[in-house]
């Protein structure tokens, strides 16, 4: 009921915006207005997510599944639509048909789902608010580290944020997330703390790699004492 009421109350305002954005996508680049992609839904059921197309249409090639502001071929208005989240508006239809909810973990690509999703994915959520500037954050990383960092750090952290929120979610907290998203009140502090912790960890690893490693060397020492030769094994630690 909450999802449907949110969509129905917003439609009078959003229909003109949807029409203008769809027309702008059509006039500024060749290809379909909508971008369709398979995403993971509740309890492993895949569904087709709807978005306004923000990248150049390519029938016989694929785009990088981890998107940054630097590694994709965007349409002339693609960066603008992504920055203001207008490309996500068609997902209101996903909400009406029951594939998605207004609030929940963002639906992932099938290969990016790190755990079973026990609720419907959402248009916005705790991790969505925290990672609203994800593309700019990931653009700082070298291309050869991007996929590994996204799989090893970002995806598990997003799952943790969403799981902690969904465990204590209430009607009022959901309403706050919807309003924060509509008013673009992002909270980058969580991601800043994550990046700071990662930087400290990387600095510590570099420091450890440069620290001298103790090496134990066994040598055989022969000492002459009178007519007798005393032979002993001794260990010296070289630092």
DRENVOFI-989950 format. One line per 5 residues: number of its first residue (from 1); their letters; for each residue x, z, y of N, C-alpha, C, CB. Coordinates in pm, whole numbers, plus 32768, in hexadecimal, padded with zeros to 4 digits. Glycine has a CB too. Layout:
NUM) A) X/Z/Y/X/Z/Y/X/Z/Y/X/Z/Y ~ ...
END
This chain:
1) XXXXX) 8053/8000/7F88/8000/8000/8000/8058/8000/807E/7FA1/807A/8000 ~ 80C1/8053/807C/811D/805A/80EE/815C/7FD1/8108/818B/80C3/80D5 ~ 818B/7F8F/809E/81CB/7F0C/80AC/816A/7EA5/80E7/8200/7EDA/8025 ~ 80F4/7E9D/80AC/8093/7E38/80D8/8064/7E51/8167/801A/7E35/807B ~ 804E/7ECF/818B/8024/7EEE/8213/8090/7ECA/8278/7FFF/7F81/821F
6) XXXXX) 810D/7EE7/8256/817B/7EC3/82B1/817E/7E2D/82CA/8202/7EF1/8276 ~ 8172/7DDE/825E/8177/7D4D/826C/80FF/7D19/82BA/817D/7D09/81E1 ~ 8087/7D47/8297/800D/7D13/82D8/8007/7D37/836C/7F92/7D4A/8291 ~ 8035/7DB0/838F/8035/7DD6/841C/809E/7D86/846B/8050/7E6C/842A ~ 810B/7D60/8428/8176/7D19/846E/815E/7C83/8476/81F9/7D33/8429
11) XXXXX) 8107/7C4C/8421/80F6/7BBA/841B/80CE/7B7A/84A1/808F/7B99/83B5 ~ 806F/7BB3/84EE/804E/7B72/856E/80C5/7B5D/85C9/7FE6/7BC3/85B7 ~ 8124/7BBC/85C5/819E/7BAE/8616/8203/7B51/85D4/81DD/7C37/862D ~ 8209/7B54/8550/8273/7B0E/8509/8254/7A7B/84EF/828E/7B52/8487 ~ 81D6/7A55/84E6/81B6/79C8/84C9/81F2/7969/8531/811E/79B6/84C4
16) XXXXX) 81E6/7983/85B4/8229/7929/8614/82C1/7926/8602/8208/7952/86A3 ~ 82FC/799A/85E5/838D/799F/85D0/83B4/794F/8555/83BD/7A31/85C2 ~ 8368/795E/84E8/8383/7911/846F/837B/787C/848A/8320/7937/8400 ~ 8317/7851/84D7/8307/77C3/84F6/837C/778E/8549/8282/77AC/8540 ~ 83A5/77DB/85AE/8414/77AF/8604/8497/77A9/85B7/8422/780E/867C
21) XXXXX) 84B2/780F/8566/852E/7810/8519/8530/779F/84B3/8540/7897/84D2 ~ 84C0/778B/846D/84B9/771D/840D/84D0/7696/844E/8434/771D/83C7 ~ 8496/7680/84C3/84AA/7602/850B/853B/75F2/8538/844D/75FC/8585 ~ 8579/7660/8564/8604/765A/858F/8661/7638/851B/862E/76E0/85CE ~ 8646/7671/84A5/8697/7650/842F/8689/75BD/840C/866E/76A8/83B6
26) XXXXX) 860F/7589/8411/85F5/74FD/83F0/863B/749E/8451/855E/74E1/83F0 ~ 863B/74BF/84D2/8670/7463/8537/8708/7468/8544/8632/7481/85BD ~ 8747/74D5/851A/87D7/74E4/8531/882D/74C2/84B8/87F4/7570/855B ~ 87F0/74AA/8445/8841/7487/83CF/87EA/7443/8367/8886/7504/8394 ~ 882A/73F3/8314/87E1/73B0/82A9/87D2/740D/8232/882A/732F/827F
31) XXXXX) 8760/73FF/81EF/8748/7451/817A/86C8/74A0/8186/87BB/74AE/8164 ~ 86A7/74ED/811E/862A/753B/8120/862F/75AC/8187/860C/7575/8095 ~ 85B9/75D3/81B5/85B1/7642/8215/85CF/76C6/81D0/8527/7647/8256 ~ 859D/76D7/8156/85AD/7755/810F/8620/774C/80AA/852B/777D/80C7 ~ 8664/77BB/8099/86CD/77C9/8034/8695/781F/7FC3/8750/7809/8071
36) XXXXX) 8697/77E9/7F4A/8660/782F/7ED6/86D3/7857/7E7A/85F9/77D7/7E8B ~ 86CF/78D2/7E4B/873A/7902/7DF4/8706/796C/7D95/87AF/793B/7E48 ~ 8739/796B/7D1A/8712/79CF/7CB7/8757/7A54/7CD5/8735/799E/7C29 ~ 8707/7ABD/7CD9/873C/7B44/7CED/8704/7BA0/7C81/8718/7B7A/7D7B ~ 8747/7C12/7C70/871E/7C72/7C0B/86B2/7CCF/7C44/8797/7CC3/7BD9
41) XXXXX) 8643/7CD9/7BFB/85D5/7D2E/7C26/85CE/7DAF/7BD6/8554/7CE4/7C1B ~ 855B/7DED/7BDC/8546/7E6E/7B9A/8556/7E60/7B03/84BB/7EA5/7BBC ~ 85A4/7EBC/7AC7/85BB/7EC1/7A36/85EC/7E3B/79FE/853A/7EEA/79EF ~ 8645/7DFA/7A48/8687/7D83/7A16/8634/7D05/7A1A/86B1/7D9A/798E ~ 85C1/7D05/7A5E/856E/7C8D/7A65/8599/7C39/7ADD/84D8/7CB1/7A6E
46) XXXXX) 85D2/7BC2/7AC4/85FD/7B6D/7B34/8585/7B31/7B7D/8659/7AFE/7B03 ~ 8599/7B16/7BFD/8532/7AD3/7C4D/8578/7A79/7CB1/84D5/7B3C/7C96 ~ 852C/7A25/7CF5/8563/79C8/7D57/8550/7A01/7DE3/8521/793D/7D4C ~ 85BE/7A1C/7E27/85B6/7A52/7EAE/85AB/79DF/7F12/8632/7AAA/7ECD ~ 8565/79F6/7F7F/8550/7992/7FE7/859C/79BA/8064/84B9/7981/8005
51) XXXXX) 85E6/795A/809C/862D/7972/811A/862E/78F0/8169/86BF/79A6/8101 ~ 8637/78FB/81EC/8651/7883/823A/86E1/7857/8220/8638/789D/82D3 ~ 86F3/77D6/820E/8779/77A2/81EF/87D5/77B1/8268/8771/770D/81C2 ~ 884A/77EB/8251/88AC/77FF/82BD/892E/77B4/82A4/88C9/7892/82CD ~ 893C/7776/822D/89B6/772C/820C/8995/769A/81F5/89FB/7769/8190
56) XXXXX) 89FA/7646/8201/89E5/75B7/81EC/89B4/759D/815F/8A66/7568/8208 ~ 8956/7541/8151/891C/7524/80CF/8980/74D7/807A/8899/74D4/80DE ~ 8993/7506/8000/89F4/74C8/7FA5/89B5/74C2/7F1A/8A7C/7517/7FA2 ~ 8999/744A/7EEA/8955/743A/7E69/89B3/7449/7DF3/8911/73B4/7E63 ~ 8A31/741D/7E03/8A8C/7415/7D90/8B02/7475/7D9C/8ABE/7387/7D80
61) XXXXX) 8AF8/74D8/7DF2/8B62/753C/7DFC/8B22/75C3/7E16/8BC8/7517/7E6C ~ 8B70/762C/7E07/8B3B/76B3/7E18/8B87/76FA/7E87/8B46/7703/7D94 ~ 8B42/775B/7EC6/8B7F/77AB/7F2E/8BBA/782A/7EF1/8B19/77CE/7F9B ~ 8C1A/7865/7F37/8C55/78E2/7F0A/8BE8/794D/7F02/8CC8/790F/7F69 ~ 8BDA/7991/7E8F/8B6E/79F6/7E84/8B82/7A6F/7EDD/8B62/7A24/7DF5
66) XXXXX) 8BFF/7A8A/7F07/8C1A/7AF6/7F65/8C2C/7AB8/7FEE/8C99/7B49/7F3B ~ 8BCB/7ACE/8046/8BC8/7A8A/80C7/8C0F/7ADB/8132/8B39/7A6D/80F1 ~ 8C65/7A98/817D/8C9F/7AD2/81F6/8C83/7A73/826A/8D39/7AEB/81E4 ~ 8CAA/7A9B/82E1/8C95/7A45/8355/8CF7/79D0/8357/8CA2/7A95/83D5 ~ 8D5A/79D1/82FA/8DC3/796C/8300/8DC4/790D/8288/8E48/79AF/8309
71) XXXXX) 8D83/7931/8219/8D97/78E2/819F/8D21/7889/817A/8DB4/793F/812C ~ 8CC3/7873/81D6/8C4F/7821/81B8/8C3F/77B2/8221/8BCF/7877/81B2 ~ 8BFC/7748/81F8/8BDE/76DB/8254/8B51/76F0/828B/8BEB/764E/820E ~ 8B4A/7733/82FD/8AC9/7756/8336/8A90/76E0/8385/8AD6/77D1/8391 ~ 8A0B/76DE/838F/89C8/767E/83E6/89DE/76AA/8477/892F/7674/83C4
76) XXXXX) 89BE/7655/84D9/89D2/767D/8565/898D/76FF/858B/89A2/7611/85BF ~ 8918/771B/8552/88D1/7797/8576/88DE/7800/8508/883E/7779/8590 ~ 8929/77E2/849D/8936/7840/842E/896C/78C8/8456/898D/7806/83C6 ~ 89DD/78D0/849D/8A11/7953/84C5/89AF/79A3/851A/8A93/7942/8510 ~ 8966/795E/8572/8902/79A3/85C6/8893/79DF/8570/88C7/7942/862E
81) XXXXX) 8861/7990/8510/87F5/79C3/84BA/8825/7A39/8468/87C2/7954/845C ~ 88A0/7A35/8437/88D3/7AA3/83E7/88EB/7B20/843D/8954/7A79/83A1 ~ 891E/7B0C/84B4/893C/7B7E/850A/88BC/7BCA/852D/8982/7B50/8589 ~ 8850/7B82/8548/87D2/7BC2/856F/8772/7BD3/84FA/8790/7B72/85DC ~ 87A2/7BB3/847F/8755/7BC7/8404/86D5/7B72/83FE/8731/7C58/83F6
86) XXXXX) 86CD/7B08/844D/8657/7AB2/8447/8651/7A67/83C2/8658/7A4F/84BB ~ 86C3/7A52/8382/86C3/7A09/8303/867C/7A56/8294/8751/79E9/82D8 ~ 8669/7ADA/82A7/8629/7B2C/8241/8591/7B2D/824A/865D/7BB9/824A ~ 8558/7AF8/82B5/84C7/7B04/82CB/8471/7AC9/825C/84A3/7AC2/834C ~ 8496/7A56/821D/8440/7A23/81B1/8430/7A82/813C/8477/79A2/817F
91) XXXXX) 8485/7AE8/8133/8478/7B47/80C5/83F9/7B9C/80D0/84F1/7BA2/80C0 ~ 83B5/7B95/8141/8333/7BD6/814A/82D3/7B9D/80E3/82F8/7BC8/81D7 ~ 82E3/7B1D/80C1/8291/7AE2/8056/82B6/7B1D/7FCF/82A2/7A49/8053 ~ 8338/7B39/7FBA/8361/7B7E/7F3F/8322/7C07/7F35/83FA/7B8A/7F3A ~ 830F/7C48/7FA8/82CF/7CCC/7FA9/823B/7CC0/7F84/82DD/7D10/8034
96) XXXXX) 81F7/7C5C/7FBD/8168/7C4D/7FA2/814B/7C2D/7F10/812E/7BE0/7FFA ~ 81A4/7BE2/7ECE/818C/7BBF/7E41/81C0/7C2A/7DE2/81CC/7B39/7E20 ~ 8203/7C92/7E18/822C/7D02/7DC4/82B8/7CFB/7D8D/81D0/7D0E/7D56 ~ 8307/7C96/7DB3/8391/7C90/7D81/83EB/7CF4/7DC9/83CA/7C02/7D94 ~ 83CB/7D10/7E46/841C/7D69/7E97/83C4/7DD0/7EDD/846E/7D1A/7EFD
101) XXXXX) 8406/7E34/7F15/83C3/7E99/7F66/83FF/7E94/7FF2/83D0/7F28/7F27 ~ 83C1/7ED6/8050/83FB/7EDE/80D6/847D/7F2D/80D4/8397/7F1D/8138 ~ 8481/7F97/8085/84F7/7FEE/807E/8526/7FF7/7FED/84D8/807B/80B6 ~ 85A7/7FE5/7FDB/85E2/7FED/7F56/866C/7FB2/7F58/858A/7FA7/7EEF ~ 86B5/7FBA/7EEA/8739/7F7B/7EE4/872D/7EE4/7EF7/877D/7F9B/7E5E
106) XXXXX) 878C/7EA9/7F3E/8789/7E19/7F50/8798/7DD4/7EC8/87F9/7DEC/7FB0 ~ 8748/7D6A/7EAE/8754/7D24/7E2F/87DA/7CDC/7E26/86E0/7CC0/7E1D ~ 881F/7CF0/7DB7/88A4/7CB8/7DA4/889E/7C39/7D50/88FF/7D1F/7D61 ~ 8909/7BEB/7D5A/891D/7B80/7CFA/8928/7BBB/7C6F/899A/7B2C/7D1D ~ 8906/7B6C/7C0A/8905/7BA2/7B82/898D/7BDA/7B5B/88DB/7B36/7B1F
111) XXXXX) 89FB/7B96/7B86/8A80/7BC5/7B61/8AB0/7C3A/7BB5/8AE3/7B54/7B6D ~ 8A68/7C5C/7C21/8A90/7CCA/7C77/8A40/7D4A/7C5E/8A81/7CA2/7D06 ~ 89E1/7D47/7C03/8990/7DBF/7BE8/89E1/7E20/7B94/890A/7D9A/7BA1 ~ 8A00/7E96/7BC9/8A59/7EF3/7B84/8A0E/7F56/7B2D/8AAD/7F3E/7BE9 ~ 898B/7F64/7B3E/893C/7FC1/7AED/88AB/7F92/7AE9/8945/8052/7B26
116) XXXXX) 8861/7FC8/7A89/87D4/7FA3/7A7F/8789/7FD1/7AFB/8794/7FDF/7A00 ~ 8736/7F79/7B31/86E9/7F97/7BA9/8662/7FCE/7B7D/86D9/7F19/7C04 ~ 864A/8050/7B96/85D1/8091/7B66/8560/808D/7BCC/85EF/8121/7B40 ~ 8571/8042/7C38/8507/8032/7C9B/850F/7FA4/7CD1/8514/809B/7D0E ~ 84A9/7F7B/7D1B/84AD/7EF5/7D55/8519/7EED/7DC1/8424/7ECF/7D90
121) XXXXX) 8565/7E81/7DC6/85C6/7E71/7E33/857E/7E64/7EB8/8620/7DF6/7E1B ~ 85C5/7E80/7F25/8584/7E84/7FA6/85C1/7E27/800E/8587/7F0E/7FDA ~ 8576/7E10/8078/85AA/7DC4/80EA/8611/7E17/8134/8537/7D9B/8149 ~ 85F9/7E98/813F/865A/7EF1/817D/8669/7F6E/8128/862F/7F16/820E ~ 86D3/7FB8/8141/86ED/8030/80F4/8764/807B/812E/8706/800E/8061
126) XXXXX) 878C/80E5/80EC/87FA/8137/811E/887B/80E7/8127/880F/81B1/80C5 ~ 889D/809D/80BE/8918/804E/80C0/890B/7FD8/8121/8938/801A/8034 ~ 8893/7FA3/8132/887E/7F35/8190/889C/7F62/821F/87EE/7F01/8187 ~ 886F/7FD9/8244/888A/800E/82C9/8920/8025/82DB/883C/8091/82E0 ~ 8960/805C/8274/89EF/807B/827E/8A45/7FFD/8283/8A1B/80D1/8209
131) XXXXX) 8A1C/7F95/8238/8A6D/7F1B/822E/8A2F/7EA7/827A/8A81/7EF5/819C ~ 89EF/7EC4/82EA/89B0/7E5A/8339/8A16/7DF7/836E/8962/7E97/83AD ~ 8A91/7E21/837E/8AFD/7DCA/83AF/8B60/7DAA/833E/8B47/7E0D/8425 ~ 8B2C/7D9D/82C6/8B82/7D89/8251/8BD9/7D0C/825C/8B2E/7D80/81D5 ~ 8BA1/7C9F/828F/8BED/7C22/8294/8C65/7C2D/82F0/8B93/7BB1/82C3
136) XXXXX) 8C57/7C77/835F/8CCA/7C8B/83B8/8D32/7CE5/8377/8C9C/7CC7/843D ~ 8D04/7D4A/832C/8D60/7DA5/82E8/8DB2/7D5A/827F/8D14/7E1A/82A7 ~ 8D6E/7D0A/822D/8DB3/7CC3/81C2/8E0E/7C55/81F8/8D4D/7C87/8163 ~ 8DF1/7C24/8270/8E45/7BBA/82A9/8ED3/7BEB/82C6/8E06/7B84/832A ~ 8EE7/7C6E/82CE/8F6D/7CA4/82E6/8FC6/7C9C/826A/8F63/7D34/8313
141) XXXXX) 8F8A/7C89/81F6/8FD6/7C8B/8179/9011/7C02/815A/8F7E/7CB9/8106 ~ 9086/7BFE/811D/90BC/7B7F/80ED/9062/7B43/8082/914B/7B91/80B7 ~ 905B/7ABF/807D/9001/7A7C/801E/901E/7AA3/7F8E/900C/79E6/802D ~ 909D/7AB5/7F6C/90BF/7AD1/7EE0/909C/7B61/7EB7/9153/7AB7/7EC8 ~ 907B/7BB7/7F18/9052/7C41/7EF8/8FBA/7C52/7F04/9099/7CA4/7F54
146) XXXXX) 8F74/7BEF/7F35/8EE8/7BFF/7F5B/8E8F/7C22/7EE3/8EB5/7B81/7F9C ~ 8E92/7BD0/7E7B/8E3A/7BE7/7E08/8E57/7C6C/7DC4/8E48/7B76/7DA4 ~ 8ED8/7C8B/7DB3/8EFC/7D08/7D70/8ED0/7D81/7DC2/8F93/7D0D/7D58 ~ 8EE7/7D7D/7E45/8EC1/7DEE/7E9B/8E29/7DFF/7E9E/8EF6/7DD9/7F2A ~ 8DE1/7D8F/7EA2/8D4F/7D96/7EA6/8D19/7DD4/7E25/8D12/7D0A/7EBC
151) XXXXX) 8D4F/7DAA/7DB3/8D1F/7DDE/7D32/8D4C/7E6D/7D19/8D50/7D85/7CC1 ~ 8DC7/7E8D/7D42/8E01/7F0F/7D22/8DD7/7F7D/7D82/8E96/7F05/7D21 ~ 8DC1/7F5A/7E02/8DA7/7FC0/7E67/8D1B/7FB5/7EA3/8E0E/7FB6/7ED6 ~ 8CF8/7F3F/7ED8/8C7D/7F31/7F25/8C02/7F43/7ECE/8C78/7EAA/7F69 ~ 8BF9/7EFB/7E5E/8B81/7F02/7E0A/8B66/7F8E/7DD4/8B8D/7EA1/7D96
156) XXXXX) 8BCA/7FD4/7D9B/8BAD/805D/7D6D/8B86/80BB/7DDF/8C27/8096/7D26 ~ 8BC2/80A8/7E56/8BA0/80FF/7EC7/8B11/80E4/7EF6/8C02/80E9/7F3B ~ 8AE9/8065/7EFB/8A5F/8045/7F1E/89FE/8084/7EBA/8A4A/7FAD/7F23 ~ 8A1E/8077/7E3A/89C7/80B1/7DD3/89BA/8147/7DE5/89FC/8091/7D46 ~ 8A29/818B/7E06/8A25/821B/7E1B/89CC/823F/7E92/8AB2/8251/7E31
161) XXXXX) 89DA/81F6/7F02/8986/8211/7F78/88F2/81FE/7F59/89AF/81B5/7FEC ~ 88D1/8190/7F16/8845/8175/7EF7/880C/81DA/7E94/8835/80E9/7EC1 ~ 885B/81FC/7E2D/882B/825B/7DC8/8812/82E5/7E05/8891/8267/7D54 ~ 886B/8311/7E5D/8859/8393/7E9E/87DE/8392/7EF8/88D6/83B9/7EEF ~ 87C8/8324/7F3F/8752/831E/7F96/86D1/831A/7F44/875A/82A3/7FF2
166) XXXXX) 86CC/82C3/7EDE/8651/82B3/7E91/862B/8333/7E47/8660/8240/7E2F ~ 8690/8387/7E29/8672/8405/7DE4/8628/8467/7E3E/86F4/8445/7DB2 ~ 8634/8456/7EC2/85F1/84B3/7F1F/8595/846B/7F80/8659/8503/7F6D ~ 8571/83EF/7F64/8522/839E/7FC2/8496/83D9/7FD4/8518/830D/7F91 ~ 8464/83D2/804F/83DC/83FB/806F/839C/838D/80C3/83DA/8484/80BB
171) XXXXX) 831C/839A/80DB/82D7/8339/812F/8315/8333/81BB/8241/835D/813A ~ 8334/83A8/81F4/836C/83AC/827B/83FA/8373/8280/836B/843C/82AF ~ 8448/838E/8218/84D0/8357/8218/84CD/82BF/8208/8524/8396/81A6 ~ 846F/828B/81B7/845F/81FA/81AC/8434/81BD/8232/83F8/81D8/813F ~ 83D7/81FF/8274/83A7/81CE/82F5/841A/81CC/835A/8333/8224/8329
176) XXXXX) 8470/8232/8358/84E2/8237/83B3/8542/81C3/8399/852C/82BD/83A5 ~ 855B/81A5/8319/85B5/8136/82F9/857C/80B0/8329/85CD/8130/8262 ~ 84FA/809E/831A/84BB/8022/8349/84C9/8017/83E0/8426/801E/831F ~ 84AE/8083/8427/84B8/8081/84B9/8549/806E/84E6/847F/8102/84F5 ~ 85A8/80B1/84A3/8635/80A0/84C6/8661/800F/84B3/868E/80FD/8472
181) XXXXX) 862F/7FD0/8449/8652/7F43/8431/8614/7EE9/8499/8626/7F17/83A5 ~ 8595/7F01/84BA/8551/7EAE/851D/8591/7EBB/85A7/84BF/7ED3/8525 ~ 85BF/7F34/85C8/85FE/7F4D/864A/8696/7F3C/8645/85DC/7FD8/867A ~ 86CB/7F12/85D2/875A/7EF9/85C1/87AD/7F76/85DE/8786/7E86/861D ~ 877D/7FE8/85AF/87CA/8063/85BF/881E/8076/8540/876C/80DF/85D7
186) XXXXX) 888E/8030/853D/88E5/8036/84C7/8937/80B7/84CA/8942/7FB9/84C2 ~ 8969/80DD/8456/89BD/8155/844B/8A41/812F/8408/8974/81C6/83FC ~ 8AA5/8101/8457/8B23/80D7/841A/8B7F/814B/83F7/8B6B/807B/8476 ~ 8B59/81C8/8415/8BB4/8239/8400/8BD8/824A/836D/8B75/82BA/8436 ~ 8B78/822F/8313/8B93/823E/8284/8BFE/81DB/8258/8B12/822A/8232
191) XXXXX) 8BF4/815F/8283/8C56/80FA/825E/8CDD/8118/829F/8C26/806E/8288 ~ 8CDB/814A/831A/8D59/816F/835B/8DA3/81DA/830C/8D3E/81A1/83EA ~ 8D57/823C/82D8/8D97/82A4/8286/8DCF/8269/8205/8D32/8314/8266 ~ 8D86/820B/81CA/8DB5/81CA/8150/8E37/817F/816B/8D4B/816B/8117 ~ 8E39/812F/81D5/8EB0/80E1/81F5/8F25/813C/8217/8E95/8080/8269
196) XXXXX) 8F09/81AB/825B/8F74/8209/827B/8FAE/8246/81FD/8F40/8277/82D8 ~ 8F58/826B/819F/8F87/82A3/8120/8FD7/823C/80D2/8F11/82D4/80CC ~ 8FA9/81BE/80D2/8FF2/8154/808D/907B/813E/80CD/8FA2/80D1/808C ~ 9081/8144/8153/9101/8131/8198/9162/81A1/8176/90EB/812A/8230 ~ 912F/821F/8171/9184/828E/814C/91B6/8281/80BD/913A/8312/815E
201) XXXXX) 915F/8253/8064/9187/8240/7FD8/91F1/81D5/7FCC/910E/821C/7F82 ~ 91DE/8165/8014/9240/80F9/8010/92C6/8127/8049/920D/8080/805F ~ 92C1/8176/80B6/933D/81A9/80F2/9384/8207/8091/9320/81F3/8177 ~ 9336/825A/804A/9371/82B5/7FE9/93B2/8269/7F76/9308/8316/7FB3 ~ 9370/81FD/7F48/93A9/81AD/7EDC/942C/816A/7F06/9346/8143/7EAF
206) XXXXX) 942E/8139/7F84/94AA/80FD/7FB6/9518/8164/7FBD/9494/80BD/803F ~ 94F4/81DC/7FEC/9558/8248/7FF6/958E/826C/7F6C/951B/82C4/8039 ~ 9535/8274/7F0B/9560/8295/7E83/95BB/8229/7E4A/94E7/82A9/7E29 ~ 959A/81AB/7E66/95EB/813F/7E30/9677/813C/7E6B/95A8/80BA/7E49 ~ 9687/8175/7EE7/9709/8176/7F27/9757/81F5/7F09/96F9/8166/7FBC
211) XXXXX) 9716/8259/7ECD/975A/82D7/7EAE/97BA/82C4/7E3C/96F5/8344/7E8D ~ 982F/8306/7E40/988E/82F8/7DD0/9854/8330/7D50/9912/833F/7DF1 ~ 986D/82EC/7CE4/983A/8314/7C61/98AA/8356/7C12/97FF/829A/7C14 ~ 9895/83D2/7BE5/98FE/8414/7B97/991F/83C3/7B1A/98D3/84A1/7B70 ~ 99A3/83B8/7AFF/99CD/836C/7A89/9A2E/83C2/7A3A/9A0E/82E3/7AB0
216) XXXXX) 9A0F/83D6/79BD/9A62/8429/7967/9AC4/83CF/791E/9A0B/847C/7903 ~ 9B44/83EC/792C/9BAD/839D/78ED/9BF8/83F6/788C/9C0C/8360/7957 ~ 9C00/83CB/7810/9C4A/8415/77AB/9CD4/83D7/779D/9C00/8416/7723 ~ 9D39/842A/77A8/9DC2/83F8/7798/9E0B/8453/7735/9E0D/83F3/7821 ~ 9E72/841D/76FB/9EC2/8468/769B/9F47/8488/76DE/9ED7/8418/7615
221) XXXXX) 9F67/8508/76E3/9FDE/8536/772A/A042/856A/76C5/9FBA/85A3/7792 ~ A0BD/853D/76D3/A129/856C/767C/A18B/85BC/76D0/A171/84F5/7636 ~ A19F/863D/76AC/A1F8/8695/76F7/A26D/86BE/769E/A1AB/8713/772A ~ A2E4/86AE/76D1/A35B/86D1/7684/A381/8760/76A4/A3CF/8671/76A3 ~ A392/87B2/763D/A3C0/883D/764E/A42A/8858/75E5/A348/88A4/7642
226) XXXXX) A4A3/8854/760E/A510/8866/75AF/A514/87F4/754D/A503/88EA/7564 ~ A51C/881B/74CF/A521/87B4/7468/A497/878C/7439/A573/87E5/73F4 ~ A42F/87D6/7467/A3A9/87B9/7435/A35B/8767/749C/A35D/883C/7414 ~ A312/8708/746F/A2BB/86B7/74C7/A22D/86EA/74B8/A2C4/861E/74A3 ~ A1F4/871C/7525/A16B/874F/7524/A10E/86E2/7555/A15D/87CF/757C
231) XXXXX) A0B3/86BA/7503/A057/8650/7526/9FCB/868B/7533/A05A/85DD/74BB ~ 9F85/8673/75A4/9F00/86AB/75B9/9EA6/8643/75FD/9F08/872D/760E ~ 9E25/864F/75E3/9DC2/85FC/7626/9D8B/8648/769C/9D50/85D2/75C5 ~ 9D8A/860C/7713/9D52/864C/778A/9CF4/85EB/77CE/9DC2/867A/77EB ~ 9C90/8622/7813/9C30/85D1/785D/9C40/85EB/78F1/9BA0/85EE/7830
236) XXXX) 9C42/8580/793E/9C4A/8589/79CF/9BCF/8542/7A09/9CD0/854A/7A05 ~ 9B93/8582/7A68/9B21/8546/7AAC/9B4F/8505/7B2D/9AB4/85AF/7AC8 ~ 9B3F/8482/7B2F/9B63/8437/7BA8/9AE7/8420/7BFD/9BA6/83B1/7B85 ~ 9AEC/844B/7C7C/9A7A/843B/7CD6/9A9E/83D1/7D3E/9A55/84C3/7D1B
END
